[in-house]
Amino acid sequence: MSGFVENFRNIFKIEELRSRIIFTIALLIVVRIGAHITLPGINASILAEANKNNSANTLFGLYDLFVGGAFSKAAIFSCGIMPYISASIIIQLLGAVFPYFQKLQKEGEDGRKKINQMTRMLTIPVAAMQAWGISVSLASKKGMGDMDIISPEISHFLFTISTVIFLTAGTILLMWFGEQITEKGIGNGISLIIFIGIIDRFPYSLFDEYQIIASGVRNILIEAIYIAGFVMIIAGVIAVTVATRKIPVQYAKRVVGRKVFGGVTQYIPMKVNQAGVMPLIFAQSIMFIPNTVLSFFPNSEFMQSISKYFDHTSYVYSAVYALLIIFFTYFYTAIAFNPKDVADNMKRQGGFIPGVRPGKPTSDFIDNILTKITLPGSIFLAIIAIIPTFLMKLGVTQGLSQFFGGTSLLIVVGVALDTLQQVESHLLMRHYDGFMKGSKLKSRRF
């Protein structure tokens, strides 16, 4: 513990690192302030009343989770950074289909700059379309006594125009904040914006648990068991997140003038969880769509009888959700990691895997390993995703159960590890002991 405190003090001894952390915290505070500033023309009290009976088990509930509650508050950051992420996914998927984008991905720094610029430009129409959808949703909401949440002094047309402008501008501002944090702060700015929005709900979830204990509904022993389980789940998520399968690559010796290059063994680190959190986002979006659509037919007995199978607490929902996650894990891994490109690059650089011939045999060898390690990774993601459902059946509040598994936990752990590793790099460059000194988290072989 004393070593951790000393390392924490060392952070503020390094002027550059201290400045980066303060800059990052300052921008994240502005992000959270913007998530509480209501759009012009909205009656906040009527909106709060209209949202009381809304279920989180909808596509809108998932969206509100990623934007830190700004959507339910009709704030200027209601679109959040999600349009930028959507644009990034679209560009990445285009790279798997169109040769032009594939060429840009292989052009190094110049190609990356062009892709980033196209992503920024695509973010604007995506944000505008989402902003228009949010304005329509807000205009249709009713509060107590069938009161409109839009102020009567403003017309619906003017409200729609102003909402689209404010929300689109809010997304562009968040995108700029994220890039500034990445460049001048610490950690990945886009990820940290999502991270801070999710973490913002944690104190409220803890307070709900405290009220349950204070009311005598649950005793301290049961709560201690939950906390122990929470710690174990986080440990498991960290272990799988950093787990890699290292493939040795031998480079042949080359003599250039009087210098000898090559002749060393390097490794291709292949993550067990190569797809990250994307399979959960894809699968959860698909699973929430039926329930969201069915909620538009509250008076239909047939529709409501179907909706019980899409309720997030049903076992049918959990089984289908888990299968979708496994499918999307393989799908996204195939897009994000191309064994053929890796094999071709190795061949051009004079590298080879011991015992495997260059070219197609190397590509098949890497693909075979990738397929094998993706299976446990996909099953792990599926288990983590359905843990909140079973915890809610055991009495854990819905707010806190989201931090025991699912998308929230994976994002929080992944971003925290990435940021911690960047802080670690700054400490080691200045000849200080890092936080993970002697830890196996730096490289965990699977």
N, C-alpha and C positions, 0 to 999 in steps of 0.2 A: 504493500500500500504506500509506504514511504517513497519507493522508487517511482510509482505512478505520479505522486504529488510533485516530486522533483522534476520529472519529465514535463509535467503540466506547467510548472514555473519556467522551464527552459523555453517554452513556446514564446513567452512574452519577453524573453531576453534577446530574441532575434528580431530586429526592427522590421525587416521585410515581412516575415511571417506574421508579426503582430499587426502590421498595417493591413495585410491581406485579410486576416480574420475580422478585424474591426470593419473593414469595407464590406465584407460579406454579410455580417450581422446587420449593418446599417441598411443595406438594400433589402434584406429579408424582412426587416421591421416595416419598411415602406410597403412591401408586398402584402403583409398582414393588415396594415392600415387600409389599403385599397380594397381588401376583401370585406370590409365593414362599411364602406361608403355606398349608400343606396343610390340607384339610378335616379335621375330627375324625373318627376312625375309619378313616383311610386309612393303610396301610403304605407309606410313601414309597419304600422300597427295592424292594419288589415291584412297585409301580406303574412305576418307572423301567425295571425289567426287562421289564415287559409292553409298554412303549411303544417298545422298541428296534427291533422289526421292523415297526412301524406306518408305513405310507406317508403322505407328505404330500399325495399325489394323491387326497384324499377331501374330502368336505364338512367333515369334522372338521378336516382339515389347514388348510383355508381359514379356518375359524372360529378355530383356534388362532393363526393369523397375526394376526388382528384384535385378539385379546385378549392379545397379547404373550407367548404361551407359557403363560399361566395355565391353559388347558384341559388341556394335556398333563401339567401338574403337579398337577391336581386342587386348585387353589388356591381361596381364598374369593372371588376375583374371576374365576372361570372363565367366568361369563356375560359379563363385561366390560360395555361400554356398548352392546353390540349390541341388547339388547331395547329400549332407548330409541330407537335408530336405526330398528329395525323398526316401533316404534309411530309414529315421525315419518313414515315412508313410508306407513303405513296411513292416517294422518290426511290426508296429502297426496293420496293416491289417492281417498279419500272426498270430498275437495274438488272433484275432477273429475267426481263422480257425483251427489252430493246438494247441493241448493240451500242447505241450512242451513249447510254448511261453506263453500260459496262466499260466502255472505253474511258469515260471520265473517272470511274472508280480506280482505274489502273494508272492514271496519269500523275499520281502522287499529290503533292501539295497544290499544284495548279488545278488539278481535277477536283480536289476537295473544296477549294474556294468556289469553283463554279457550282458545285452541288449545293453548297451552303447558300449561295446567292439564290439559286432556283428554289430552294426550300423556303427562304424568307419570302420570296415573291408569291409562292403558292400558299403560304400561310394567310395572306391577306384575303383572298376570296374564300378560303375555307372558314376563316374567322367571321367574315361577313355573312356567310350562309348560316353558320351556327347562331350568330347574333340575331339574324332575322327569325330563326326558329324560336329562340328564347323570347323575343318580343311578342310573337304570336301566342306563346304559352302564357306569358304574363298577362296579356290582354284578355285571355279567356278565363283567368282565375277569378273566383268569387270568394269573398270573406263572409263573416257572419251577417245574416240578413240579406244575403244575395247582393252584397255591395262590391263594386268594382275596386280592384286594388290600384287602378290608375286614377289619378286626381281628375275630377270633372272639368278642371280648368284647361286641360290639354286634350287635343283631339287624338284619336287613335293613329291617324296618319303621321302627325308630328311626333307622337311617342315612338312609333316604329322607326322613323328616320333617326331621331336622336339616340335611340337605344342601339341601333346598328353602328352608328358613328362612335359612341362611347365604348361599346364592348370591343369593337375592332381595334380602336386605339388602345384600349386596355391590354389586349393581347400583344400588340406590337410593342408596347412599353415593357411588358413582362418578358418578351423575347429579348429585348435589348438589355434588360436587367440580367437575364440569364447569361448572355454573352459577356457582359461586363464582369460578372462574378467569375466566370470561367477564365477570363483573361487577366483580371486584376485582383481577384479574390482567391479563395481556396475551394477546391472541389468543382464538380460539374454544376454550373449554374441552373440549367433547366431541371436537372434531377433534384437539386436542393429546393427549388420553388415548390415542386410536388411534395417533397419530404416535409417541409415546414407546414404545408397545408394539412397533411395527415397527422403529424404530431400535435397540431393545434387542438385536436379533439381528445387527445389522451387525458389531460387533466379533468375534463368533464366526465369521461368514462370512469376514472378513478373516484370522482365524487359520487357518481351513481352507485358504485360498489360500496362506498363508505355508508351511504344512506341505507343500503340493504342490510349491512351489518348492524348499524345503529338501531334499525327497526326490529332486530331480532330474527329476521327471516333466515339469515345464514350465520353460523358461528365462526369464530376465528380459525378453528382447525381446518374447516373446509376451505376457507380463504387461503390459508397457508399452503394447502395442497395445490390449489389453483396457481399460486405464485411459483411453487416449485416446478409445476408442469410448464408454466410460461417460460421459465429460465431454460428448461430442457429443450423446449421447442426452438427457442432462439439459438441455442448452442447447435442444434441439428441444422438449422437454416444456414448458420455461418459455416459449418463444416462442409456442407454440400456446395455452398456458394463459392468457396475458395478451392474446392477439390478439383484437381486436374489429372489428366492422363498424359504423361510426358513421353513423346515419341523421339528416340535418339536420331539425330541426323549427322552423318559424317561428311566432312568436306575434304575433297582431294587437295593435295599440296600443289601450289602453283608458284613457279619461280618467275618473278618480274624484276629484271635487272639483278640487283644483289639482294633483293628481299624475297622472302618466302611467305606466301599467303596460304591460308587454309590449313588442313591437317588437324583441325580441332573438331570436337564433338559438341554440337548444340542440340537443343530440344525444341520440339513443337508442343507447346502447352495446349492441350485440348480440354476445355472445361466440361465437367459433368453436366452442369446446367448452362449449356451453350446459348440457349434461347432467352435466358433471363426471365423477366416477368411478363414478356409479351404474350405467351400462350394463355396466361390467366386473363389478360385484358381482352384478347380475342374471344375466348370461351365465355367469359362473364358477360360480355356485350351481347353475344348471341343468346345466352340463356335468359337475359333480362328482357329481351325484345318481346317474346310471347306474353309475359306477365304485364308488360307495359301496355301492349295492344289490348289485352283482355280487360284491363282496368277501365277502358273506354266504354265497356258494356256492363255497367253495374246491375242493370235490371234484367239481364238475360240469364236464366237459370242454367242453360246449356253452357254458355261461356264461363260462368262461375264454377260449374262442375269440372270443367277442363282446367281452370286456373289452379286448382288444388295440387295438380301434378307439377306445376311450375313454381310452386311456393318454395322458397329457399330452405324451408325446414323439412321438406319431404325427402324420402330416400330415393325416389325416382329422379328427382332433380339432382341430387348428389351424384348418383351413378352416371347420368348423362353428362353432367358437368365434368366429372373425372375423365370420362372417355374423350370428350372434346379437348381437354387439356393435353392428354397424351398425343392426340392427333396433331394439334397445333404445335406441340413441342417439336415433333419430327418435321412438320411443314416449315416452321420458321428456322430451324437449324439448317435445313437444306438450302434455304435462301441465304442465310447469314454466313455459312461456311461452305466453300466450294473445294472439295478435295482435288479436283482436276487442276484448278488454278495453283493450289499449293504444290502439287507434283510438278507442274510446268516450271514454276519459279525455282524449285530446288534443282531441276535438271539444268536450267540456264546458268545457275550459280555453281554448278559442279558438285551439288550435294546429293546424297543418297542415304536411304535407310539401310543399315547393315542387314544383309540377307534378303533384300528385296530389290528387284531390278528397277531401274528408272523408267519413267513414263507411265503407261496404263497400269502395270502391276503395283506401282507405288500409289497411284490414285485409288485403286481397288483396296489396297491394304489400309489406307487412311479412312476410306469410306466404311470399311468393315468395322474398324475400331470406333468410329464415330457413331455408327448404328448401335453398337453394343453398349457404349457408355451413355447414350441418349435415353435408353430404356429405363435404367434406374433413376436418371434425372427427371424423366417425365412422370414416373410413378411417384417420386418424391413431391413434385409440384402438385400432383393430383391430391395426395394425402394432405398436404399443407392447405390446399384450397378448401377442402370440405371439413377441416377441423372446426371452424367457427359454427357450422351447422350443428354438430354434435354437442359442442359446448353450450349452445343456447338451449338444447334439450335438457342439459344438466343444471340450468338455472343461471348461467353467466349472462349478464346483460348484453344486448346486441352491440352496443358501442364498444365494450371492452373485448368482446369475442373477436372483433375485427383485427385486434392487435395480437391475437393468439395464432393467427394464420391468415391465409388469403393474400390478396394483392398488397394490402397495406403492409403486412409484416415483411414481405419480400422486398418491397421498395425501400422501407425504412432501413432494413439490414444492409441491403446492397449499397445504398447511398452512404450510409454511415461508414461502411468498410472502405469505400472508395475515397471518402474525405479523410479518413484516418490514415490511409496509406499515403496520401499526398502530404499530410502533416509530417508523417514519418520520414518521407523523403527530404523535406526541408531540414528536419532535425539532424539526419545523418550527414547531409551535405555540410552542415556547420559543426560536425564532429561531436554531436550530442547523442546520448543513448535514445533510441526510439521507443515508442510505446510497446512495440511488439518484439522487443529484444528477447531472444530465447523462445519466442512463440512459434508454434507450428502453423500459424495462420498465413505466414508468408508463402508457403508452398506446401500444400497437402496433397500427397500423391494418392490417386485412387487405383 
